[in-house]
Amino acid sequence: MKVAIPDLISNSYFPVAAAVELGFFKAEGLDMTLELIFPVDKALEVLRDGGVDFVGGSAHSTAFAFPGWKGGKLIAAQAQNMYWFLILRSDLGAKKGDINAIKGLNIGAAPLVDLGLKQLLVESGIDIERDKVKIGPVPGAFLGENKNFGVAAAKALQAGLIDGFWANGMGAEVAVTSGAGTMVIDARRGDGPPKALHYTMSALITSDKMIEREPEAVAAAVRALVKTQEALKADVSLATKVGKKLFPAAEADLIAQIVKRDLPYYDASISREFVSGMVEFQQHVGLLKAPVAYEDVVATQFSQYWKP
């Protein structure tokens, strides 16, 4: 079996990567291979077309490949809340929480990920056109040896190619520790408008076809994810072990401290409150034309496995 993630050198989808590398999928009887497929829209299209069995990706993006949530489902959360950071050039002197500092700047963001920033700006009273905020691709992202959007964004920031970026915790950590960037918005921990928490989450996603064909394998995948979350809570040094297998040395040294900060959000459950907020967000950004029910989004038959 195959599980795809859209970012490798990252904390965003780390529970899925760790479940492969630490043997938790294997312990549940699943011979799982980890694949990097960037960006997330492509990963989900491959899932839809049967090229992979699962995707560890951004929950809201599912509706891109499965319009109206027909054919795809969330089966568990990797971690709660929207998990991206707004980092701006340190020489701008922006303060944490000062979203207005983004005005007039060139910001790098990945496809579909950028929607979270755009809606956050709307709800913060910032008009992208009026306030001259440019949001687009990061130069050099996923070229050559780059296997992480956030790290590529941090390098582009250091090189002066962008004024800031909206990306994952690893990219944020690299930018801040290098001195090139300042953290302005930590969405997971509530820096943005209240609704932003529920725009998306890092989820484990599969297709209705997979659920119908191999429900026991889907259940096993959820159990493996939960056991991985619990193992990392019990011993965060396991993150370094995984990082040394998958990451360059510098990022391998950083991953445990980033995961440690994420541990309070390691909860596989998917609440009705979250889905309601995400659906509202999807309608605002054009991913959904009409509301959908919780049961259209979440494969509820696997909810019994969300708690350890």
One Martini backbone bead per residue (centre of mass of N, CA, C, O) as a GRO file, in nm:
protein
  308
    1MET     BB    1   0.101   0.032   0.011
    2LYS     BB    2   0.007   0.391  -0.017
    3VAL     BB    3   0.140   0.707   0.110
    4ALA     BB    4   0.083   1.050   0.069
    5ILE     BB    5   0.286   1.349   0.069
    6PRO     BB    6   0.354   1.708   0.013
    7ASP     BB    7   0.564   1.691   0.263
    8LEU     BB    8   0.867   1.599   0.421
    9ILE     BB    9   1.037   1.839   0.560
   10SER     BB   10   0.818   1.806   0.822
   11ASN     BB   11   0.547   1.843   1.062
   12SER     BB   12   0.265   1.819   0.926
   13TYR     BB   13   0.311   1.484   0.831
   14PHE     BB   14   0.468   1.319   1.053
   15PRO     BB   15   0.285   1.089   1.160
   16VAL     BB   16   0.288   0.931   0.893
   17ALA     BB   17   0.590   0.898   0.857
   18ALA     BB   18   0.632   0.760   1.136
   19ALA     BB   19   0.446   0.513   1.086
   20VAL     BB   20   0.641   0.399   0.881
   21GLU     BB   21   0.934   0.417   1.022
   22LEU     BB   22   0.826   0.274   1.310
   23GLY     BB   23   0.604   0.034   1.226
   24PHE     BB   24   0.283   0.079   1.264
   25PHE     BB   25   0.168  -0.030   1.006
   26LYS     BB   26   0.298  -0.309   1.018
   27ALA     BB   27   0.164  -0.392   1.296
   28GLU     BB   28  -0.129  -0.372   1.128
   29GLY     BB   29  -0.062  -0.520   0.833
   30LEU     BB   30   0.091  -0.282   0.671
   31ASP     BB   31   0.252  -0.230   0.356
   32MET     BB   32   0.400   0.082   0.371
   33THR     BB   33   0.447   0.353   0.148
   34LEU     BB   34   0.630   0.648   0.104
   35GLU     BB   35   0.516   0.949  -0.066
   36LEU     BB   36   0.609   1.221  -0.275
   37ILE     BB   37   0.343   1.467  -0.353
   38PHE     BB   38   0.361   1.760  -0.544
   39PRO     BB   39   0.108   1.892  -0.461
   40VAL     BB   40  -0.184   1.828  -0.296
   41ASP     BB   41  -0.363   1.810  -0.548
   42LYS     BB   42  -0.203   1.578  -0.677
   43ALA     BB   43  -0.224   1.369  -0.451
   44LEU     BB   44  -0.542   1.356  -0.467
   45GLU     BB   45  -0.559   1.266  -0.762
   46VAL     BB   46  -0.411   0.998  -0.719
   47LEU     BB   47  -0.615   0.887  -0.524
   48ARG     BB   48  -0.864   0.900  -0.709
   49ASP     BB   49  -0.698   0.716  -0.939
   50GLY     BB   50  -0.534   0.479  -0.758
   51GLY     BB   51  -0.212   0.537  -0.688
   52VAL     BB   52  -0.318   0.561  -0.396
   53ASP     BB   53  -0.459   0.503  -0.062
   54PHE     BB   54  -0.328   0.761   0.078
   55VAL     BB   55  -0.348   1.088   0.247
   56GLY     BB   56  -0.131   1.330   0.395
   57GLY     BB   57  -0.324   1.625   0.449
   58SER     BB   58  -0.525   1.879   0.370
   59ALA     BB   59  -0.852   1.874   0.429
   60HIS     BB   60  -0.971   2.099   0.233
   61SER     BB   61  -0.841   1.976  -0.040
   62THR     BB   62  -1.028   1.735  -0.110
   63ALA     BB   63  -1.243   1.903  -0.286
   64PHE     BB   64  -1.070   1.924  -0.542
   65ALA     BB   65  -1.079   1.602  -0.620
   66PHE     BB   66  -1.373   1.596  -0.450
   67PRO     BB   67  -1.641   1.716  -0.540
   68GLY     BB   68  -1.857   1.763  -0.280
   69TRP     BB   69  -1.738   1.508  -0.131
   70LYS     BB   70  -1.715   1.291  -0.372
   71GLY     BB   71  -1.507   1.002  -0.285
   72GLY     BB   72  -1.406   1.142  -0.012
   73LYS     BB   73  -1.223   1.103   0.314
   74LEU     BB   74  -1.201   1.146   0.643
   75ILE     BB   75  -1.033   0.942   0.912
   76ALA     BB   76  -0.813   1.148   1.041
   77ALA     BB   77  -0.608   1.319   1.261
   78GLN     BB   78  -0.287   1.439   1.305
   79ALA     BB   79  -0.387   1.739   1.378
   80GLN     BB   80  -0.488   2.028   1.512
   81ASN     BB   81  -0.549   2.274   1.321
   82MET     BB   82  -0.413   2.519   1.170
   83TYR     BB   83  -0.045   2.482   1.052
   84TRP     BB   84   0.041   2.776   0.977
   85PHE     BB   85   0.285   3.037   0.888
   86LEU     BB   86   0.379   3.377   0.928
   87ILE     BB   87   0.663   3.503   0.756
   88LEU     BB   88   0.891   3.775   0.799
   89ARG     BB   89   1.112   3.990   0.753
   90SER     BB   90   1.314   4.103   1.003
   91ASP     BB   91   1.369   4.404   0.890
   92LEU     BB   92   1.059   4.499   0.932
   93GLY     BB   93   0.962   4.468   1.246
   94ALA     BB   94   0.755   4.266   1.308
   95LYS     BB   95   0.489   4.165   1.505
   96LYS     BB   96   0.321   3.960   1.683
   97GLY     BB   97  -0.004   3.974   1.522
   98ASP     BB   98   0.075   4.179   1.276
   99ILE     BB   99  -0.099   4.165   0.989
  100ASN     BB  100  -0.046   4.455   0.861
  101ALA     BB  101   0.258   4.394   0.769
  102ILE     BB  102   0.173   4.268   0.478
  103LYS     BB  103   0.160   4.519   0.337
  104GLY     BB  104   0.317   4.523   0.017
  105LEU     BB  105   0.385   4.217  -0.010
  106ASN     BB  106   0.579   3.919  -0.092
  107ILE     BB  107   0.418   3.598  -0.084
  108GLY     BB  108   0.472   3.267  -0.010
  109ALA     BB  109   0.269   2.992  -0.155
  110ALA     BB  110   0.090   2.719  -0.184
  111PRO     BB  111  -0.127   2.534  -0.321
  112LEU     BB  112  -0.424   2.584  -0.123
  113VAL     BB  113  -0.271   2.708   0.113
  114ASP     BB  114  -0.330   3.009   0.031
  115LEU     BB  115  -0.631   3.018   0.123
  116GLY     BB  116  -0.583   3.060   0.424
  117LEU     BB  117  -0.453   3.340   0.401
  118LYS     BB  118  -0.671   3.490   0.241
  119GLN     BB  119  -0.898   3.454   0.458
  120LEU     BB  120  -0.748   3.578   0.693
  121LEU     BB  121  -0.733   3.858   0.564
  122VAL     BB  122  -1.030   3.911   0.533
  123GLU     BB  123  -1.090   3.874   0.852
  124SER     BB  124  -0.868   4.124   0.900
  125GLY     BB  125  -0.928   4.361   0.675
  126ILE     BB  126  -0.774   4.265   0.413
  127ASP     BB  127  -0.697   4.383   0.088
  128ILE     BB  128  -0.514   4.259  -0.158
  129GLU     BB  129  -0.541   4.487  -0.367
  130ARG     BB  130  -0.536   4.749  -0.199
  131ASP     BB  131  -0.274   4.632  -0.017
  132LYS     BB  132  -0.062   4.492  -0.199
  133VAL     BB  133  -0.080   4.167  -0.199
  134LYS     BB  134   0.146   3.908  -0.282
  135ILE     BB  135   0.049   3.573  -0.387
  136GLY     BB  136   0.284   3.299  -0.441
  137PRO     BB  137   0.526   3.137  -0.552
  138VAL     BB  138   0.827   2.978  -0.482
  139PRO     BB  139   1.134   3.010  -0.563
  140GLY     BB  140   1.252   2.674  -0.609
  141ALA     BB  141   1.032   2.493  -0.541
  142PHE     BB  142   1.097   2.168  -0.603
  143LEU     BB  143   1.401   2.179  -0.675
  144GLY     BB  144   1.593   1.929  -0.684
  145GLU     BB  145   1.648   1.875  -0.334
  146ASN     BB  146   1.380   1.976  -0.273
  147LYS     BB  147   1.128   1.850  -0.006
  148ASN     BB  148   1.032   2.148   0.097
  149PHE     BB  149   0.855   2.429   0.111
  150GLY     BB  150   0.949   2.575   0.369
  151VAL     BB  151   1.255   2.558   0.318
  152ALA     BB  152   1.246   2.704   0.047
  153ALA     BB  153   1.125   2.964   0.165
  154ALA     BB  154   1.355   3.031   0.360
  155LYS     BB  155   1.571   3.058   0.137
  156ALA     BB  156   1.425   3.284  -0.021
  157LEU     BB  157   1.431   3.485   0.210
  158GLN     BB  158   1.742   3.495   0.248
  159ALA     BB  159   1.771   3.588  -0.071
  160GLY     BB  160   1.530   3.809  -0.133
  161LEU     BB  161   1.273   3.688  -0.311
  162ILE     BB  162   1.104   3.743  -0.049
  163ASP     BB  163   0.910   3.878   0.230
  164GLY     BB  164   0.746   3.602   0.267
  165PHE     BB  165   0.558   3.330   0.438
  166TRP     BB  166   0.329   3.039   0.400
  167ALA     BB  167   0.394   2.777   0.633
  168ASN     BB  168   0.558   2.556   0.801
  169GLY     BB  169   0.736   2.482   1.089
  170MET     BB  170   1.010   2.431   0.954
  171GLY     BB  171   1.032   2.691   0.795
  172ALA     BB  172   1.004   2.873   1.040
  173GLU     BB  173   1.250   2.769   1.200
  174VAL     BB  174   1.468   2.832   0.991
  175ALA     BB  175   1.413   3.138   0.968
  176VAL     BB  176   1.436   3.220   1.270
  177THR     BB  177   1.718   3.085   1.346
  178SER     BB  178   1.871   3.255   1.114
  179GLY     BB  179   1.728   3.564   1.118
  180ALA     BB  180   1.538   3.620   0.858
  181GLY     BB  181   1.279   3.574   1.048
  182THR     BB  182   0.938   3.650   1.153
  183MET     BB  183   0.685   3.575   1.363
  184VAL     BB  184   0.335   3.659   1.316
  185ILE     BB  185   0.173   3.380   1.249
  186ASP     BB  186   0.005   3.127   1.458
  187ALA     BB  187  -0.262   2.950   1.382
  188ARG     BB  188  -0.285   2.710   1.586
  189ARG     BB  189  -0.255   2.936   1.844
  190GLY     BB  190  -0.451   3.202   1.762
  191ASP     BB  191  -0.353   3.467   1.594
  192GLY     BB  192  -0.592   3.472   1.440
  193PRO     BB  193  -0.885   3.447   1.358
  194PRO     BB  194  -1.098   3.227   1.503
  195LYS     BB  195  -1.183   3.066   1.235
  196ALA     BB  196  -0.892   2.968   1.141
  197LEU     BB  197  -0.863   2.701   1.300
  198HIS     BB  198  -1.102   2.563   1.085
  199TYR     BB  199  -1.005   2.551   0.788
  200THR     BB  200  -0.797   2.325   0.885
  201MET     BB  201  -0.608   2.009   0.871
  202SER     BB  202  -0.420   1.740   0.951
  203ALA     BB  203  -0.481   1.452   0.749
  204LEU     BB  204  -0.645   1.145   0.683
  205ILE     BB  205  -0.694   1.017   0.351
  206THR     BB  206  -0.960   0.873   0.148
  207SER     BB  207  -1.147   0.659  -0.039
  208ASP     BB  208  -1.438   0.508  -0.102
  209LYS     BB  209  -1.314   0.268  -0.248
  210MET     BB  210  -1.131   0.180  -0.016
  211ILE     BB  211  -1.351   0.141   0.197
  212GLU     BB  212  -1.507  -0.076   0.036
  213ARG     BB  213  -1.264  -0.275  -0.020
  214GLU     BB  214  -1.076  -0.195   0.272
  215PRO     BB  215  -1.178  -0.147   0.580
  216GLU     BB  216  -0.953  -0.282   0.755
  217ALA     BB  217  -0.720  -0.107   0.648
  218VAL     BB  218  -0.833   0.163   0.742
  219ALA     BB  219  -0.846   0.095   1.040
  220ALA     BB  220  -0.541   0.033   1.065
  221ALA     BB  221  -0.443   0.317   0.991
  222VAL     BB  222  -0.569   0.462   1.231
  223ARG     BB  223  -0.432   0.302   1.454
  224ALA     BB  224  -0.141   0.372   1.369
  225LEU     BB  225  -0.161   0.675   1.408
  226VAL     BB  226  -0.235   0.677   1.711
  227LYS     BB  227   0.018   0.519   1.806
  228THR     BB  228   0.214   0.736   1.708
  229GLN     BB  229   0.120   0.970   1.877
  230GLU     BB  230   0.170   0.827   2.152
  231ALA     BB  231   0.473   0.770   2.115
  232LEU     BB  232   0.559   1.072   2.091
  233LYS     BB  233   0.451   1.157   2.367
  234ALA     BB  234   0.638   0.953   2.528
  235ASP     BB  235   0.880   0.995   2.284
  236VAL     BB  236   1.024   1.254   2.112
  237SER     BB  237   1.296   1.120   2.009
  238LEU     BB  238   1.167   0.969   1.768
  239ALA     BB  239   1.180   1.209   1.573
  240THR     BB  240   1.485   1.196   1.525
  241LYS     BB  241   1.494   0.915   1.409
  242VAL     BB  242   1.324   0.989   1.162
  243GLY     BB  243   1.483   1.236   1.062
  244LYS     BB  244   1.751   1.075   0.997
  245LYS     BB  245   1.608   0.919   0.757
  246LEU     BB  246   1.465   1.185   0.592
  247PHE     BB  247   1.666   1.417   0.667
  248PRO     BB  248   1.857   1.651   0.695
  249ALA     BB  249   2.057   1.736   0.951
  250ALA     BB  250   1.935   2.009   1.038
  251GLU     BB  251   1.632   1.911   1.046
  252ALA     BB  252   1.674   1.668   1.234
  253ASP     BB  253   1.754   1.856   1.483
  254LEU     BB  254   1.457   2.011   1.487
  255ILE     BB  255   1.203   1.819   1.500
  256ALA     BB  256   1.154   1.761   1.805
  257GLN     BB  257   1.085   2.057   1.894
  258ILE     BB  258   0.842   2.083   1.705
  259VAL     BB  259   0.678   1.837   1.797
  260LYS     BB  260   0.655   1.915   2.095
  261ARG     BB  261   0.462   2.159   2.031
  262ASP     BB  262   0.239   1.961   1.888
  263LEU     BB  263   0.134   1.745   2.096
  264PRO     BB  264  -0.139   1.886   2.199
  265TYR     BB  265  -0.258   1.821   1.884
  266TYR     BB  266  -0.255   1.505   1.922
  267ASP     BB  267  -0.560   1.432   1.762
  268ALA     BB  268  -0.776   1.218   1.572
  269SER     BB  269  -1.012   1.385   1.588
  270ILE     BB  270  -1.335   1.490   1.427
  271SER     BB  271  -1.524   1.752   1.451
  272ARG     BB  272  -1.807   1.928   1.394
  273GLU     BB  273  -1.687   2.205   1.431
  274PHE     BB  274  -1.467   2.178   1.223
  275VAL     BB  275  -1.637   2.107   0.972
  276SER     BB  276  -1.807   2.362   0.975
  277GLY     BB  277  -1.566   2.558   0.938
  278MET     BB  278  -1.450   2.436   0.678
  279VAL     BB  279  -1.701   2.462   0.497
  280GLU     BB  280  -1.720   2.765   0.514
  281PHE     BB  281  -1.443   2.816   0.393
  282GLN     BB  282  -1.486   2.665   0.121
  283GLN     BB  283  -1.705   2.861   0.026
  284HIS     BB  284  -1.540   3.125   0.029
  285VAL     BB  285  -1.301   2.991  -0.175
  286GLY     BB  286  -1.456   2.776  -0.389
  287LEU     BB  287  -1.466   2.453  -0.306
  288LEU     BB  288  -1.774   2.519  -0.243
  289LYS     BB  289  -2.124   2.559  -0.323
  290ALA     BB  290  -2.227   2.378  -0.077
  291PRO     BB  291  -2.329   2.234   0.180
  292VAL     BB  292  -2.220   1.975   0.406
  293ALA     BB  293  -2.207   1.696   0.577
  294TYR     BB  294  -2.032   1.531   0.804
  295GLU     BB  295  -2.076   1.245   0.657
  296ASP     BB  296  -1.939   1.353   0.383
  297VAL     BB  297  -1.642   1.394   0.522
  298VAL     BB  298  -1.670   1.156   0.736
  299ALA     BB  299  -1.565   0.835   0.840
  300THR     BB  300  -1.740   0.728   1.111
  301GLN     BB  301  -1.662   0.415   1.139
  302PHE     BB  302  -1.357   0.516   1.259
  303SER     BB  303  -1.397   0.671   1.537
  304GLN     BB  304  -1.331   0.431   1.741
  305TYR     BB  305  -0.997   0.484   1.678
  306TRP     BB  306  -0.912   0.776   1.795
  307LYS     BB  307  -0.867   0.641   2.063
  308PRO     BB  308  -0.630   0.475   2.271
   0.00000   0.00000   0.00000
